Amino acid sequence: MYIFIFLSNILIEMKIIILGAGAIGSYYGARLSKHNDVTLIGRKKHVKEINKNGLKIKGLEHETYFLKAGTGINNIEDNTLIVLATKVQDSAGAISKIKNLVKKDAIIICLQNGLDSEGIVRKILGNKCLVLRAVTNFGVIFLKPGIIDLESYSFTSIENSRKSPEIADNFTKCGLNANVSKNIRQDVWKKLILNCALNPITAVLGIKNGDFADETLNPLKKLICDECAKVAEKEGAKFEINFIKAINEAIKNSGNLSSMQQDLIKGKKTEIDYLNGAVVGLGKKYGIDCPVNEALISIIKSLEKKALSEKSPSARFLPSLSLFFLT
C-alpha cells in the first residue's frame, strides 16, 4: 500500500477499486474516498451520474462525494485493494473478467452476504493474491443512479491477516468503524442467520427492516433461526445468544429496506440461494431438516420469477419503495 506518515499518527492512503457500486459498494467507496484514491465500478447510468454530478448520500448523511467511476477495469495498479461488493451470484463473472489483471500484491476483500463468497474468488484466482472476507451491517438503499440513502450505521469486521490491521485502521479513519475479526467464520454465520430471517420475510411482507422487530413475528423468526443455528453448529459456529432478542434490538429503529426486497423491487435476481439456500444445502449434508427455510426459498423464488418476467418493479412492491422517494 502507499503509506504516508502524518503527525496525527499513521494514515494509510490506498489505491482502492470498488467492484460493484450498488448501495453498499457506493457508500463504502464514498467514505473511503476521504483518505484514498478510489474508483467505483458500476452500471452505466450510475457511473454517468456520478461522473457528472457526484455521488449524493441522503438519509443520515447529506453529502456529495466526487470520485472516479467507470463501467469496467482495464488496468490494476500495484498495491491495489479491491473491495468486491457485487451480489454473490455475480462474483464469479466479476472476478473472471479481471483475473489476468490482478497482481500478486493486490488484496481482495469480499464485502458480501451469504456463505463462502471468498471461496468463489479463491477458486478462480488460486493463490495469486490475498483474498479476505468482511462483514458489514450498514443499511443503505440505492434510490436511483447517483443517489443512495443511508438508513443505519454499523461496523465492518475484516478477516484476520497481516494486512488486516492497517486496512481496518484506514476504514475506521474514513468512518466505517472497522475491526479485525477474532473469528470471521462466526461473524459470517451470525450475519447469515440474521439475513435468513430478515431478508425473505421483509421481502414477502413488503415492510421496512425496523418493522421486522414486531414481536408477533417472533415465533416465525425462532423457527428460521433454530434451523440455521443447528446447521451452523455442524459447521463449527456455535452461539450462546438469543437470536430473536438480538435481531429485534439491532433493527428496531432501522428504516432500511432489506437487500432482497430491493432486488425484487428492481426486478432482479435475489441472493436467496446463498442465504437460506446455503443453509438448506448444508442441512441436507448433515441430515438436518430445514422445512421453514425451504418454504421461504420457494416463496421468494416465486416472487423472483414474477419480478424477473415483468422486467420492471412489481406493483406488489411499489408502495414500500415509494416511501423512500417521498421522504
C-alpha positions in Angstrom: 0.0 0.0 0.0 1.1 3.6 -0.4 2.0 4.8 3.1 2.3 8.4 4.2 3.3 9.4 7.7 1.5 12.3 9.3 1.9 13.9 12.8 -1.5 12.6 13.7 -0.1 9.1 13.7 -0.2 6.8 10.6 -2.6 7.4 7.8 -2.5 4.9 5.1 -3.6 6.0 1.6 -4.5 3.2 -0.7 -5.4 2.7 -4.3 -8.9 1.2 -4.0 -11.3 -0.2 -6.6 -14.9 -0.8 -5.5 -16.1 -3.7 -7.8 -19.9 -3.5 -7.6 -21.1 0.0 -7.0 -24.6 -0.8 -5.7 -25.9 0.5 -2.4 -23.2 -0.8 -0.1 -20.4 -0.5 -2.6 -21.2 3.1 -3.4 -21.4 4.0 0.3 -18.0 2.4 1.1 -16.5 4.0 -2.0 -17.7 7.4 -0.9 -16.4 7.0 2.6 -13.1 5.5 1.6 -12.5 8.4 -0.9 -12.0 10.7 2.1 -8.4 9.4 2.5 -7.8 7.1 -0.5 -7.7 7.1 -4.3 -11.0 5.3 -5.0 -12.6 4.2 -8.3 -16.2 2.9 -8.3 -17.1 0.2 -10.9 -20.8 0.1 -11.6 -23.6 0.2 -14.1 -23.6 2.8 -16.9 -26.3 5.1 -15.7 -25.0 5.2 -12.1 -21.4 5.8 -13.3 -22.5 8.6 -15.7 -24.4 10.4 -13.0 -21.5 10.2 -10.5 -19.0 11.5 -13.1 -21.4 14.4 -13.9 -22.8 15.4 -10.5 -21.0 13.3 -7.9 -22.4 10.6 -5.6 -25.1 12.0 -3.4 -25.9 10.5 0.0 -29.2 11.2 1.7 -30.8 9.9 4.9 -28.5 10.0 7.9 -25.9 11.9 5.9 -26.4 14.7 3.4 -23.2 15.0 1.4 -22.0 14.8 -2.2 -18.8 12.9 -3.0 -16.8 13.5 -6.1 -14.8 10.4 -7.0 -13.9 8.4 -10.1 -16.3 5.9 -11.6 -16.3 3.5 -14.5 -18.1 0.6 -16.0 -15.1 -1.7 -16.2 -11.5 -2.3 -15.2 -8.8 -2.0 -17.8 -5.8 -1.9 -15.5 -5.0 -2.6 -11.9 -2.0 -0.8 -10.4 0.5 -2.2 -7.9 -0.7 -2.5 -4.3 -4.4 -2.1 -5.1 -7.1 -3.0 -2.7 -10.2 -4.4 -4.4 -13.5 -4.3 -2.5 -15.8 -6.9 -4.0 -19.4 -5.7 -3.3 -21.3 -7.4 -6.1 -24.2 -9.8 -5.4 -22.7 -13.2 -4.6 -24.1 -14.7 -7.7 -22.2 -12.1 -9.8 -18.8 -12.8 -8.0 -17.5 -15.4 -10.5 -18.2 -13.2 -13.5 -16.8 -10.1 -12.0 -13.5 -11.7 -10.8 -13.1 -13.8 -14.0 -13.0 -10.5 -16.0 -10.1 -9.2 -14.0 -8.3 -12.4 -13.4 -5.4 -11.6 -15.7 -5.1 -8.0 -14.4 -4.8 -8.9 -10.7 -1.3 -8.7 -9.3 0.3 -10.6 -6.5 0.4 -7.6 -4.2 -3.3 -7.0 -4.6 -5.8 -7.6 -1.8 -9.4 -8.5 -2.4 -12.0 -8.0 0.3 -15.3 -9.8 -0.2 -17.8 -7.5 1.4 -20.9 -9.6 0.7 -23.7 -11.6 2.1 -24.0 -15.4 2.2 -21.6 -18.2 2.9 -18.2 -18.7 1.2 -18.2 -15.8 -1.2 -14.5 -15.6 -0.6 -14.3 -19.3 -1.6 -15.7 -18.4 -5.1 -12.9 -15.8 -5.5 -10.1 -18.1 -4.3 -11.2 -20.8 -6.6 -10.8 -18.5 -9.6 -7.6 -16.8 -8.5 -5.9 -19.6 -6.7 -3.0 -18.2 -4.6 -2.5 -15.3 -6.9 -3.2 -12.7 -4.2 -4.6 -12.3 -0.7 -8.4 -12.7 -0.5 -10.2 -11.8 2.7 -13.8 -11.9 3.9 -15.5 -9.0 5.5 -18.9 -8.4 7.2 -21.0 -5.2 7.4 -24.4 -4.3 8.7 -24.6 -0.7 7.3 -28.1 -0.1 6.0 -28.1 1.6 2.6 -30.7 1.9 -0.1 -30.0 2.5 -3.8 -32.5 5.2 -4.7 -31.6 6.0 -8.3 -28.4 6.5 -10.3 -26.1 8.9 -8.4 -28.2 8.8 -5.2 -28.1 6.4 -2.2 -29.9 6.6 1.1 -28.0 5.8 4.4 -30.5 4.4 6.9 -28.3 2.9 9.6 -24.7 3.0 10.8 -22.9 -0.2 11.8 -19.4 -1.7 11.7 -17.0 -3.6 9.4 -15.4 -6.8 10.5 -12.4 -7.9 8.4 -10.9 -11.4 8.3 -7.5 -11.6 10.2 -4.3 -11.4 8.2 -1.0 -9.5 8.4 -2.5 -6.7 6.3 -5.8 -6.5 8.1 -4.9 -4.1 10.9 -3.7 -1.4 8.5 -6.8 -1.8 6.4 -9.1 -1.7 9.4 -7.3 1.5 10.6 -7.8 3.1 7.2 -11.5 2.1 7.1 -12.1 3.5 10.6 -10.4 6.8 9.8 -12.9 7.0 6.9 -15.9 6.5 9.2 -16.5 2.8 8.5 -15.9 1.6 12.1 -13.7 -1.3 11.2 -12.1 -4.1 13.3 -10.1 -7.2 12.7 -12.4 -10.2 13.4 -11.3 -12.7 16.0 -13.4 -15.3 14.3 -14.6 -14.4 10.8 -16.5 -17.7 10.4 -18.5 -17.0 13.5 -19.2 -13.4 12.3 -20.3 -14.6 8.9 -22.7 -17.2 10.3 -24.2 -14.6 12.7 -24.9 -12.2 9.8 -26.2 -15.1 7.7 -28.7 -16.2 10.4 -29.9 -12.6 10.6 -30.3 -12.4 6.9 -32.1 -15.7 6.6 -34.8 -14.4 8.8 -34.9 -10.7 7.9 -34.4 -10.7 4.1 -37.2 -13.1 2.9 -39.8 -12.1 5.5 -39.4 -8.4 4.9 -39.4 -9.1 1.1 -42.6 -11.1 1.3 -44.4 -8.7 3.6 -43.1 -5.6 1.9 -42.0 -3.9 5.2 -39.1 -1.9 6.4 -36.4 -3.7 8.4 -37.5 -1.9 11.6 -41.0 -3.4 11.3 -39.5 -6.9 11.4 -38.9 -6.2 15.1 -42.6 -6.7 15.6 -42.9 -9.3 18.4 -45.8 -11.0 16.6 -43.2 -12.3 14.2 -41.1 -13.8 16.9 -42.4 -17.4 16.5 -41.5 -17.3 12.8 -38.1 -15.8 13.5 -37.4 -18.6 16.0 -38.2 -21.4 13.6 -35.9 -19.9 11.0 -33.1 -19.2 13.4 -33.3 -22.5 15.1 -32.8 -24.4 11.8 -29.9 -22.1 10.9 -28.2 -22.5 14.3 -28.3 -26.3 14.1 -26.6 -26.2 10.8 -24.1 -23.6 11.9 -23.1 -25.7 14.9 -22.2 -28.6 12.5 -20.0 -26.0 10.6 -18.2 -25.1 13.8 -20.1 -21.9 14.6 -21.9 -22.3 18.0 -23.9 -19.5 19.5 -25.0 -18.9 23.1 -27.2 -15.9 22.2 -30.9 -15.3 21.9 -31.1 -14.6 18.2 -34.7 -13.2 18.4 -33.8 -10.6 21.1 -30.6 -9.8 19.2 -32.4 -9.3 15.9 -35.1 -7.2 17.4 -32.7 -4.9 19.2 -30.4 -4.5 16.2 -33.1 -3.5 13.7 -35.9 -1.9 15.7 -35.0 1.6 14.6 -34.0 0.8 11.1 -35.8 2.5 8.2 -33.8 0.4 5.7 -35.2 -2.0 3.1 -33.5 -5.4 3.0 -31.3 -6.1 0.0 -33.7 -8.9 -1.0 -36.7 -6.6 -1.1 -34.7 -4.0 -3.0 -33.8 -6.7 -5.6 -37.4 -7.7 -6.1 -38.5 -4.1 -6.4 -35.9 -3.7 -9.2 -36.9 -7.0 -10.9 -33.5 -8.5 -10.2 -32.4 -12.0 -9.1 -32.1 -12.3 -5.3 -29.4 -13.9 -3.2 -31.8 -16.5 -1.7 -29.6 -19.4 -2.9 -26.6 -18.1 -0.9 -28.6 -17.4 2.2 -31.5 -19.8 3.1 -30.4 -21.9 0.2 -26.9 -22.4 1.6 -28.4 -23.4 5.0 -30.8 -25.9 3.4 -27.9 -27.4 1.3 -25.7 -27.9 4.3 -28.6 -29.2 6.3 -29.0 -32.0 3.7 -25.3 -32.7 4.0 -25.6 -33.1 7.8 -29.0 -34.8 7.8 -30.8 -31.7 9.3 -34.2 -30.9 8.1 -34.9 -27.2 7.4 -38.5 -27.1 6.2 -39.1 -23.4 7.1 -36.1 -22.2 5.2 -37.1 -24.5 2.3 -40.6 -22.9 2.3 -39.1 -19.4 2.3 -36.9 -20.3 -0.7 -40.0 -21.5 -2.6 -41.9 -18.3 -1.9 -39.0 -16.0 -2.8 -38.3 -18.0 -6.0 -41.9 -17.5 -7.0 -41.8 -13.7 -6.3 -38.4 -13.6 -8.1 -39.8 -15.3 -11.2 -42.7 -12.8 -11.3 -40.4 -9.8 -10.9 -37.9 -11.0 -13.5 -40.6 -11.8 -16.0 -42.2 -8.4 -15.7 -38.7 -6.7 -16.2 -40.0 -3.8 -14.1 -40.9 -3.2 -10.4 -43.9 -5.2 -9.5 -46.9 -3.2 -8.4 -46.9 -5.5 -5.4 -43.8 -3.8 -4.1 -44.3 -0.2 -5.3 -45.8 1.2 -2.1 -42.8 0.3 0.1 -40.4 1.7 -2.5 -42.3 5.0 -2.7 -41.8 5.6 1.0 -38.2 6.4 0.2 -38.7 8.7 -2.7 -41.3 10.7 -0.9 -39.3 11.3 2.3 
